[in-house]
Amino acid sequence: MGGRGAGKTRTGAEWVRATALGEWQPVFLKAQRIAIVAPTYSEARLVMLEGKSGLLSIDQGDDRPAYEPSKRKLTWPNGSVAHVFSAEEPDGLRGPQFDAAWCDELAKWKYASEVWNMLQLALRLGDNPRAIITTTPRPIPILKRLLAESGTVVSRSTTFDNRKNLAKPFLDEVLKRYGGTRLGRQELNGELIEDDPDALFHRDIIENLRVASAPELRRVVVAVDPPAGFGARSNACGIVCAGLGVDGRCYVLDDYSVHGLRPAQWAKEIMGLYHARKADRVVAEINQGGAMVEQVLREVDPELSFRAVHATRGKQARAEPVAALYEQGRVPHVGAFAELEDEMCSAIGEGKKSPDRLDALVWAVSDLMLRRRAEPRVRVLQQAAPEPGNGSV
């Protein structure tokens, strides 16, 4: 477990290389078949394989493996092979078998428990099947379970342990911005931070409600919490998509929140999601941007269905009814949304980072589950009782 830039990728790549080449014999025999599991296929290629610390970069000599992108396969000169898998597809590990595995950023995996369980069924070759996990920790159930098991060996590193390989302006900025904070302890020091006791939302509830897919949806909305400005120091533009299922529950489908973009840029992101999900409406808070929010969206799509919302209560008060819906089991997440869930499970208040993703989530769930729908009005006219025998009805 380590912080950002602590050297986790290099550690995993060196471990795989030594395992494939049998450099630890007789303590560990050479691994003939290795699984490489990443949050996504693109992250596997960009980080674990072709990145500066990846498998294809750390060895440029005769022992460098050959890479076949179309097969997602690495082959070393001695015959050892590694296959790449995505944590977005648990069933991809159904069938193959291995004697070693490298799992990167397990805390980011969309279906962490399911993928890990499938991997355990595949680690069945050799005398001592084993896996290395390199991750910045988050308090997800599978990670806490692994830390408690007797067969797990834990090493830790911080961002600052690897300072000689990191840019000084980066270190100065993250220390100034996040030093001493809960996020800094997790993302820089690599500490496993449990839920904030003052938070409205709780990870165990979110985890228990998590599903792999949503049922048929009656309505879909994209909710937006726009930033007041743009650039590195601005807040994020919160963009969350949710749908109301035929079972009456609200399913969180996407977190497309972006940071540092100009209005025209985040408008394109919003409208891309709106059309991809065939959403019924965009719901946007207009406290910050007023009519500008609707204007920039309509410049992308004039036919947009748009509803403006105005925050008249504080963030905590707005989030409380939505937190109650989670406690009632009525808001499942389709997959995992690490940054959104981190905001949800942190306290809201003065001096805290603006919870832009959470704000967008609150607007989406509120629109689907809490907003009073306009009902046809029925007026009952009370008339005097007709006199007997006049035939009035």
C-alpha positions as CSV (number, residue, x, y, z in Angstrom):
1,M,0.0,0.0,0.0
2,G,1.4,3.4,-0.9
3,G,0.7,7.0,-1.8
4,R,0.6,8.5,-5.3
5,G,4.0,8.3,-6.9
6,A,5.4,6.1,-4.1
7,G,6.8,3.6,-6.6
8,K,4.0,1.0,-6.5
9,T,4.1,0.3,-10.2
10,R,7.8,-0.2,-10.3
11,T,7.5,-2.6,-7.4
12,G,4.9,-4.6,-9.1
13,A,6.7,-4.7,-12.4
14,E,10.0,-5.8,-10.8
15,W,8.2,-8.5,-8.9
16,V,6.6,-9.9,-12.1
17,R,9.9,-9.7,-13.9
18,A,11.7,-11.6,-11.2
19,T,8.9,-14.1,-10.9
20,A,8.8,-14.8,-14.6
21,L,12.6,-15.2,-14.9
22,G,12.9,-17.4,-11.8
23,E,15.3,-15.0,-10.0
24,W,14.0,-16.0,-6.5
25,Q,14.5,-19.8,-6.8
26,P,14.5,-21.9,-4.8
27,V,12.4,-19.7,-2.4
28,F,9.8,-19.3,-5.2
29,L,9.8,-21.4,-8.4
30,K,9.6,-19.6,-11.7
31,A,6.1,-18.6,-12.6
32,Q,5.0,-20.1,-16.0
33,R,1.7,-18.2,-16.3
34,I,1.0,-14.8,-14.8
35,A,-2.2,-12.8,-14.7
36,I,-2.0,-9.0,-14.9
37,V,-5.2,-7.3,-13.6
38,A,-5.8,-3.6,-13.9
39,P,-8.8,-1.3,-13.3
40,T,-9.2,-1.1,-17.2
41,Y,-7.4,-2.4,-20.2
42,S,-6.2,1.1,-21.1
43,E,-4.7,1.6,-17.6
44,A,-3.0,-1.8,-17.9
45,R,-1.3,-0.7,-21.1
46,L,-0.5,2.9,-20.2
47,V,0.7,2.2,-16.7
48,M,1.6,-1.5,-16.0
49,L,3.1,-2.3,-19.4
50,E,4.2,0.8,-21.3
51,G,4.5,3.3,-18.5
52,K,7.8,4.6,-17.3
53,S,7.9,2.0,-14.5
54,G,6.0,-0.6,-16.5
55,L,7.1,-4.1,-17.5
56,L,8.2,-3.1,-21.1
57,S,10.2,-0.1,-19.8
58,I,12.2,-1.6,-16.9
59,D,14.0,-4.2,-19.0
60,Q,15.5,-3.2,-22.4
61,G,17.9,-6.2,-22.5
62,D,17.8,-9.7,-23.8
63,D,15.2,-10.7,-21.1
64,R,12.6,-8.1,-22.2
65,P,9.3,-9.8,-22.9
66,A,7.6,-9.6,-26.3
67,Y,4.2,-7.9,-26.3
68,E,1.3,-8.8,-28.5
69,P,-1.4,-6.1,-28.0
70,S,-4.1,-7.9,-30.0
71,K,-3.8,-11.0,-27.7
72,R,-3.1,-8.9,-24.5
73,K,-0.1,-11.2,-23.9
74,L,3.5,-10.9,-22.8
75,T,6.0,-13.7,-23.6
76,W,9.5,-13.8,-22.0
77,P,12.4,-15.5,-23.9
78,N,12.3,-18.4,-21.3
79,G,8.7,-19.2,-22.2
80,S,6.9,-17.6,-19.2
81,V,3.8,-15.7,-20.3
82,A,1.5,-13.1,-18.8
83,H,-2.1,-12.3,-19.8
84,V,-3.8,-8.9,-19.2
85,F,-7.3,-8.6,-17.7
86,S,-9.6,-5.8,-16.9
87,A,-11.4,-5.5,-13.5
88,E,-14.4,-4.3,-15.4
89,E,-14.9,-7.9,-16.6
90,P,-15.0,-10.4,-13.8
91,D,-15.9,-13.3,-16.1
92,G,-12.7,-12.7,-18.1
93,L,-10.9,-14.7,-15.4
94,R,-13.2,-17.6,-15.8
95,G,-11.3,-20.5,-17.5
96,P,-7.6,-19.4,-17.5
97,Q,-5.2,-20.7,-14.8
98,F,-2.1,-19.1,-13.3
99,D,0.6,-19.6,-10.7
100,A,1.1,-15.8,-10.1
101,A,-0.7,-12.5,-10.5
102,W,-0.1,-8.8,-10.3
103,C,-3.2,-6.7,-9.3
104,D,-2.8,-2.9,-9.6
105,E,-4.9,-0.3,-7.9
106,L,-7.3,-2.9,-6.4
107,A,-9.1,-0.1,-4.5
108,K,-10.2,1.4,-7.9
109,W,-11.6,-1.9,-9.3
110,K,-15.2,-1.5,-10.4
111,Y,-16.1,-5.0,-9.2
112,A,-13.3,-5.6,-6.7
113,S,-14.7,-8.5,-4.7
114,E,-16.1,-10.4,-7.7
115,V,-12.8,-10.0,-9.7
116,W,-10.7,-11.0,-6.7
117,N,-12.8,-14.1,-6.0
118,M,-12.6,-15.1,-9.7
119,L,-8.8,-14.6,-9.6
120,Q,-8.5,-16.9,-6.6
121,L,-10.2,-19.7,-8.5
122,A,-7.7,-19.2,-11.3
123,L,-4.5,-19.2,-9.1
124,R,-4.2,-23.0,-9.0
125,L,-0.9,-23.8,-10.8
126,G,2.4,-24.7,-9.2
127,D,3.4,-25.4,-5.6
128,N,2.8,-21.9,-4.2
129,P,0.4,-19.7,-6.2
130,R,0.8,-16.1,-5.1
131,A,-0.2,-12.5,-6.0
132,I,1.1,-9.0,-5.5
133,I,-1.3,-6.1,-5.0
134,T,-0.1,-2.6,-5.5
135,T,-2.6,0.0,-4.5
136,T,-3.4,3.3,-2.9
137,P,-5.8,2.2,-0.2
138,R,-9.4,2.9,0.3
139,P,-11.6,1.2,2.9
140,I,-13.4,-1.2,0.6
141,P,-14.4,-4.6,2.1
142,I,-12.1,-6.8,0.1
143,L,-9.0,-4.7,1.0
144,K,-9.9,-4.8,4.7
145,R,-10.5,-8.5,4.5
146,L,-7.2,-9.1,2.8
147,L,-5.3,-7.1,5.4
148,A,-6.8,-9.2,8.2
149,E,-5.8,-12.5,6.6
150,S,-2.8,-14.4,8.0
151,G,-1.4,-15.1,4.5
152,T,-1.1,-11.4,3.6
153,V,2.3,-9.6,3.9
154,V,1.9,-5.8,3.9
155,S,4.5,-3.2,3.0
156,R,3.9,0.5,3.0
157,S,5.4,3.5,1.3
158,T,4.6,7.2,1.0
159,T,4.8,9.7,-1.8
160,F,7.7,11.3,0.0
161,D,9.7,8.1,0.3
162,N,10.2,8.4,-3.5
163,R,10.9,12.1,-3.6
164,K,14.1,11.8,-5.5
165,N,12.1,10.5,-8.5
166,L,9.3,13.1,-8.3
167,A,9.2,16.8,-9.4
168,K,9.9,19.2,-6.5
169,P,7.0,21.6,-7.5
170,F,4.6,18.6,-7.4
171,L,5.8,17.6,-3.9
172,D,5.6,21.2,-2.7
173,E,2.1,21.7,-4.1
174,V,0.5,18.4,-2.8
175,L,2.1,19.0,0.6
176,K,0.7,22.5,0.8
177,R,-2.7,21.5,-0.5
178,Y,-3.2,18.1,1.2
179,G,-0.7,17.9,4.0
180,G,-2.4,16.8,7.3
181,T,-5.8,16.3,5.6
182,R,-7.8,13.1,5.5
183,L,-7.3,12.9,1.7
184,G,-3.6,13.5,2.1
185,R,-3.2,10.7,4.6
186,Q,-4.8,8.4,2.1
187,E,-3.5,9.6,-1.2
188,L,0.1,10.6,-0.1
189,N,0.8,8.6,3.0
190,G,-1.0,5.4,1.8
191,E,-3.0,5.1,5.0
192,L,-6.2,3.2,5.1
193,I,-8.7,5.8,6.3
194,E,-12.1,4.6,7.6
195,D,-15.3,6.6,7.2
196,D,-15.4,10.1,8.6
197,P,-17.6,9.8,11.7
198,D,-19.3,13.1,10.8
199,A,-20.2,12.0,7.3
200,L,-23.8,11.5,6.2
201,F,-23.1,8.5,4.0
202,H,-21.4,5.2,5.0
203,R,-19.4,2.9,2.9
204,D,-20.9,-0.3,4.2
205,I,-24.3,0.9,3.1
206,I,-23.0,1.9,-0.4
207,E,-21.2,-1.4,-0.7
208,N,-24.2,-3.5,0.3
209,L,-26.4,-1.7,-2.3
210,R,-23.9,-2.0,-5.2
211,V,-25.1,-3.8,-8.3
212,A,-23.6,-4.9,-11.6
213,S,-26.4,-3.6,-13.7
214,A,-29.6,-1.6,-13.5
215,P,-33.1,-2.8,-14.5
216,E,-35.3,-1.1,-17.0
217,L,-35.3,2.6,-16.3
218,R,-38.4,4.9,-16.4
219,R,-36.4,8.2,-16.3
220,V,-32.8,9.2,-16.6
221,V,-31.3,12.5,-15.6
222,V,-27.9,14.1,-15.8
223,A,-27.3,16.4,-12.9
224,V,-24.7,19.2,-12.9
225,D,-23.0,21.2,-10.2
226,P,-21.1,23.8,-12.3
227,P,-17.9,25.5,-11.0
228,A,-17.7,29.3,-10.6
229,G,-14.5,29.5,-12.7
230,F,-12.0,27.3,-14.5
231,G,-8.4,26.3,-14.2
232,A,-6.3,24.3,-11.7
233,R,-7.5,26.2,-8.7
234,S,-11.2,26.0,-9.5
235,N,-13.7,23.5,-8.1
236,A,-14.6,20.5,-10.2
237,C,-17.7,20.5,-12.4
238,G,-19.8,17.8,-10.8
239,I,-21.6,15.6,-13.4
240,V,-23.6,12.6,-12.2
241,C,-26.1,10.5,-14.2
242,A,-28.8,8.5,-12.4
243,G,-32.0,6.6,-13.5
244,L,-35.3,5.7,-11.8
245,G,-35.9,2.0,-12.2
246,V,-39.2,0.3,-12.7
247,D,-38.7,-1.1,-9.2
248,G,-38.9,2.4,-7.8
249,R,-35.2,2.6,-6.8
250,C,-32.7,5.3,-8.1
251,Y,-29.7,3.8,-9.8
252,V,-26.4,5.9,-9.9
253,L,-25.0,5.2,-13.4
254,D,-22.1,7.5,-14.0
255,D,-19.7,10.0,-12.4
256,Y,-18.4,12.1,-15.3
257,S,-17.1,15.0,-13.1
258,V,-14.3,17.0,-14.6
259,H,-11.8,19.5,-13.3
260,G,-10.1,22.6,-14.8
261,L,-12.2,22.8,-18.0
262,R,-13.7,25.9,-19.5
263,P,-17.5,26.0,-19.7
264,A,-17.6,25.1,-23.4
265,Q,-15.5,22.0,-22.6
266,W,-17.5,20.7,-19.6
267,A,-20.7,21.4,-21.6
268,K,-19.6,18.9,-24.2
269,E,-18.9,16.3,-21.6
270,I,-22.4,16.8,-20.1
271,M,-24.1,16.6,-23.5
272,G,-22.1,13.6,-24.5
273,L,-23.3,11.8,-21.4
274,Y,-26.9,13.1,-21.9
275,H,-27.0,11.6,-25.4
276,A,-25.1,8.4,-24.6
277,R,-27.6,7.6,-21.8
278,K,-30.6,8.9,-23.7
279,A,-31.4,11.0,-20.7
280,D,-34.7,12.7,-20.3
281,R,-33.3,15.9,-18.8
282,V,-30.3,17.8,-17.6
283,V,-30.7,19.3,-14.1
284,A,-28.3,22.0,-13.2
285,E,-27.7,24.2,-10.2
286,I,-27.6,27.9,-11.3
287,N,-26.4,29.6,-8.1
288,Q,-22.9,30.0,-9.5
289,G,-23.6,30.6,-13.2
290,G,-27.1,31.7,-13.6
291,A,-28.4,31.7,-17.1
292,M,-24.9,31.0,-18.4
293,V,-25.2,27.3,-17.5
294,E,-28.2,26.7,-19.7
295,Q,-26.8,28.9,-22.5
296,V,-23.5,27.0,-22.8
297,L,-25.4,23.7,-22.9
298,R,-27.9,24.9,-25.5
299,E,-24.9,26.0,-27.7
300,V,-24.0,22.3,-27.9
301,D,-27.6,21.1,-28.3
302,P,-30.5,23.6,-28.7
303,E,-33.1,20.8,-28.3
304,L,-31.8,20.0,-24.8
305,S,-34.5,19.3,-22.1
306,F,-33.2,21.5,-19.2
307,R,-34.3,22.2,-15.6
308,A,-32.6,24.8,-13.5
309,V,-32.4,24.3,-9.7
310,H,-31.5,26.9,-7.1
311,A,-29.9,26.0,-3.8
312,T,-31.8,27.7,-1.0
313,R,-30.5,25.5,1.7
314,G,-26.9,24.5,2.8
315,K,-25.2,21.4,1.3
316,Q,-25.7,19.4,4.5
317,A,-29.4,20.1,4.6
318,R,-29.8,19.2,0.9
319,A,-27.9,16.0,1.3
320,E,-29.7,14.7,4.4
321,P,-32.9,13.5,2.6
322,V,-30.7,11.7,0.0
323,A,-28.7,10.0,2.8
324,A,-32.0,8.8,4.2
325,L,-32.8,7.2,0.9
326,Y,-29.5,5.3,1.0
327,E,-30.2,4.1,4.5
328,Q,-33.6,2.8,3.2
329,G,-31.8,0.8,0.5
330,R,-33.3,2.8,-2.4
331,V,-30.1,4.2,-4.1
332,P,-27.8,1.4,-5.5
333,H,-24.6,2.3,-7.4
334,V,-24.1,0.5,-10.7
335,G,-20.4,-0.4,-10.3
336,A,-18.0,1.7,-8.2
337,F,-17.2,5.4,-8.3
338,A,-14.2,5.9,-6.1
339,E,-13.9,9.7,-6.0
340,L,-17.6,10.3,-5.6
341,E,-17.9,7.7,-2.8
342,D,-14.9,9.3,-1.1
343,E,-16.7,12.7,-1.1
344,M,-19.9,11.0,0.1
345,C,-18.1,9.5,3.1
346,S,-16.4,12.7,4.2
347,A,-17.9,15.3,6.4
348,I,-19.5,18.4,4.8
349,G,-18.9,21.7,6.4
350,E,-16.8,24.9,6.7
351,G,-13.2,24.5,5.7
352,K,-13.9,21.2,3.8
353,K,-13.2,20.8,0.1
354,S,-16.3,21.6,-1.9
355,P,-18.2,18.3,-2.6
356,D,-19.0,19.0,-6.2
357,R,-19.6,15.3,-7.2
358,L,-21.8,14.9,-4.1
359,D,-23.7,18.0,-5.0
360,A,-24.4,16.6,-8.5
361,L,-25.5,13.3,-7.0
362,V,-27.9,15.0,-4.6
363,W,-29.5,17.0,-7.4
364,A,-29.9,13.8,-9.5
365,V,-31.4,11.7,-6.8
366,S,-33.6,14.6,-5.6
367,D,-35.0,15.1,-9.1
368,L,-35.9,11.4,-9.5
369,M,-37.0,10.6,-6.0
370,L,-37.9,13.7,-4.0
371,R,-39.2,16.3,-6.3
372,R,-43.0,16.7,-6.1
373,R,-44.5,15.9,-9.5
374,A,-47.1,18.2,-11.0
375,E,-50.4,16.3,-10.5
376,P,-53.7,17.2,-12.3
377,R,-55.8,19.3,-10.1
378,V,-59.3,18.1,-9.3
379,R,-61.8,20.6,-7.9
380,V,-64.8,19.3,-6.0
381,L,-67.8,21.7,-6.1
382,Q,-70.1,21.4,-3.2
383,Q,-73.7,22.0,-4.3
384,A,-76.8,22.4,-2.4
385,A,-78.8,19.2,-2.1
386,P,-81.6,19.0,-4.7
387,E,-85.1,19.3,-3.5
388,P,-87.0,16.0,-3.4
389,G,-88.8,15.2,-6.6
390,N,-87.3,17.8,-9.0
391,G,-85.2,15.2,-10.9
392,S,-81.9,17.0,-10.3
393,V,-78.7,14.9,-10.2
